[in-house]
């Protein structure tokens, strides 16, 4: 891409410490014009009138994840071909293959060194385009279809377990059952190549784990889990 400088950057990131680190790295050290958005909705709205040279996207955003935000940004002619980089701690091989399939320029693992962030971005943008991911094998494609066919049943079981966690009195065993069902869904989704569901399940799994430890049935946590369930069903 022969990028020699970082000029205008759209950052979609909900963590305030990460926002501060990127602001220091790009505004202070590289004099870039940085537009910071804390939610996916803000990012999509900002993209309508902010012509960025680079999209920096957190993967684990509340409500809508980074890959979904990227898909929304690609619907805008302004950013249809704008280089995108994910900022994330989810960098296992399956995750990296998934990001590559979305056409991002690269991935920067969290936590990162603010002093080196600009250099790392320039290195990613200056590198030759990566080879496209291999096509799904016939066997894996069959497994993927089987998983999709079984998904409504799995979601029904998770919804039933979620309903039990809303009853009084709630036990940690009930929350643990919910966690196990979601963990099973995440593992299957990863195996069968459905990384969007795997990522959403990982997020819900972390929330339910907190419920198991504290038996806290706050409406916020349960609502967020329900939102994830609806997202998987779409």
N, C-alpha and C positions, 0 to 999 in steps of 0.2 A: 504493500500500500504506500510505501515511501512516506510515511508520516514523520515529520521532523519537529512538530510541536503540538502541544495540547491547547486548543483554543476555547471551544465552547463545549461544556460537559453537562449532561442531565443526569443527576444522581437520584435514584429512588431507593431510599434506605430509611428504615424506621429507628435504628439504634442511634442515639444521640452521640455516643462516643465515636462510633464509626463515622458519622457525619463530620464531627470535629476533626478527625484524623484525615479524612479526604479533603476537607476545606484547607487544612494546613498544607497538605501535600501538593494540591493542585493550584490553589489561589496564591498561597504565600511563596511556594517554591517555584511554581511554573507560570504564575500570573494568568491562569486560565479564568475564563468567565464561567462560574459554577452555579447551576440552578439546582437547589436541593428540595426534594419532595419527600415527605415522611410516609405517604401512603400511595398505594397504586392509583387511587382515584386522582390524587394531586398530580402524579406523574403523567397520567394520560391527558389530563386537562392542560398541563404545562406544555406538553408536546405539540399542542395545536398551534402555538405561536412562538415556540422557542426552537430554532433550527440548530440543534446540537451537532457537533462533529463526532461525539462519542456518547454512548449510553452506558452508564454504570448502574447495574441493577442488583439489589440484594435478592437472593433466591427465596429466603424464608420471610416473606412479608405477611402481615396480618390480612386476613380475608382473601386476598388474591396473591398468588405466589409470583415470583419473578418471571418464570417462563410464560405465564399467562399474560403478565404485563407486556412482555416482549411481543407476544402475538398481537396484542392490541396496538402497540406502537407501530408494528409492521403494516397495519391497516391504513396508517396515515402516510400519504405520499412523501411527506417531508422526511420521514424516518424509515422508509421502506428498505433502504440500503445502508443506513447509518451503522457503523461498527458498534457492536455491543459486547460488553464484558460483564460476566457475573462475579459478584463478591459473595463468597459463601464458605462455610466450614464443611459443607457436604461435598467431599472431593474423593469418594471412593471410586473404583473403576467403573461401576455401573452408572453412578452419577455423571462422571466425566463423559461417558459415551452418550448419555442422554443429552447433556449440554451441547456436545458436538453435533448431534442430530438436529438441533435447533438452529444451527448456523451461526453461533456466536464466534467472535474473534478469539476469545480465550476466557480463562477463569483465573481469578486471583483468590487464593485461599485466605481465609480469616483465621487467626489475626495476621495482619500484615504490618510491615515496617513503613510508617508514613514517609520516612526519609527516602525510601526506595520505590514508593508506589508509582511516582511519575515515570521513573526509568523502566519499571516493569510494564507499565501500560504501553510506553513507546516500543518496547521490545516485542510485545504481543502484536501491536498494530503494524510493525515493520516486517513481521515474519511472513513467509509465503503462506497462501491460503492452505488450510488443512484439507486432506483428502476427504471426500464425503464418506460417511459410515457405510459399511457393507449392507447390502439388502438382507432383509430377514429371511432366514432359511425356511423351507417349506415346513419342516417339523416345528420350528419355533412359531411360525404363523398359525399352525393348527392349535398349538398350546395357547396362543394369544386369543384365538376365537373361543376356545373352551373356557378360558378365564372370563372373557366378556360375557359369555352365556350364564356363567355361575355367579356373576357379580351381584345381581339383584337378590339372590338368596343370601349371600354373605352380608349384604347391607341390611337385609331384614333381620338377621340375627343380631347384628350390631345395634340396630335401632331398638330391638327388644331388650338387650342388655342395658342400653342407655336409659330406657324407661324404668328399669329396675333401680337404677342409680338415682332416680328422681323420687323414689318412694321413701316413706318414713316408717321405721328407721332404716337407714342405709348402712350396709356393712362394707368393710374393705374387701371382703371376698367377692361381693358383687362388682365393685369397681375393678378388681383384679381380673374377673372374667371378661369384662369389657376390654381391658387392656390386652388380654390374650387373643381375643377375636380380632382386634385391630392389628396386633403383631402378626398374626397368621395372614391377614389380608396384605400387609406390607411385604412379607416375605414372598408370597405368591405373585404379587404384582411385579416385584423386582425380577423374579425368576422368569416370568412370562413376558417381560419387556415393556410393561405398562408403567413407565417411570413417573408419569404425572400422578397416578394414584399412589404409587409407592412414596412419593414425596409428601403428599397430603396425609397419608397414613402415618408417616414418621412424625409429622407435626402433631397429629391427634394423639399418637402414642405417648409423646412427651407430656401432653396435657393430662392424660388419664393417669400416667405414672405419678404426677403430682397429687391427683385425687387419692390414689392408693396410699400414698405416704401420709397425707394429712386428713383424709376423709372429708375434705372441703368440697361441698357440692354447690359452690357459688354459681349463680345464674349465668355469670359471664363465661365461665369455663364450659358449662354445659351448652350454652348457646354457640360458642365457637366450635365445639365438637359437632353440633348439629349442622352448622354451616359447612363444615368439611364433608359431612355425609351427603349433603345436597350437592356439593361440588363434584363428588365422585360419581353421583348418579347421572350427571349431565353428559 
